[in-house]
Amino acid sequence: MSWPKRLLLVSPFAVAAALTILMIAADRLHLRSNQIAGFAFLFGAPWGWLLDHDWFRNHHTRSVETLISYAVILWIPALLYSACLWLLLRVLGFKTARDR
């Protein structure tokens, strides 16, 4: 697999990492994080139908709830985006190999 394809597959995780860092920094500095949260929900919106279920039960500690929220809103969609991109690259790769 070439480097551009690898970078394309890693890009959803880079976006999730950047949004996670921005959200943590905004929370620690007591800034208004509405804009960053909007980007985070926009990132996970296409997968909302899948992630809207209560897969993880209610936990009473704030740190566990925060980790679960980041996982559901950012990291699971990043994994799903990357999987879809990989599948698309595989299908396009088979098509070009078959055309030769």
C-alpha positions, 0 to 999 in steps of 0.5 A: 500500500502506498503512502498516500493511501496510508495517510488517507486511512489514518486521517480520520484518527488524526481528526479525532485526535485533534478534536479530542485535544482541543476539547480537553484543552478547552475544558481545562482552561474553562473556555467555551467549547461549543464550537469544538463540540459542534465540530465533534458532533458533525464528525460523528453525525453520519454514524449517529443512527448506529451510535445512538443506542445506549451501548454503554450503560450509565457510569457514575464517575465523570472521567469514565463518562468523558472517556465513553463520550469521546469514544462514541462521538470521535473514536468509533466514528474515526474507526468506521470512516477508516474502515469505509475508506479501506473498503473503498480502496480495496474495491477500487484496487480490485477494479483497476487490477481486473481492468488490466 
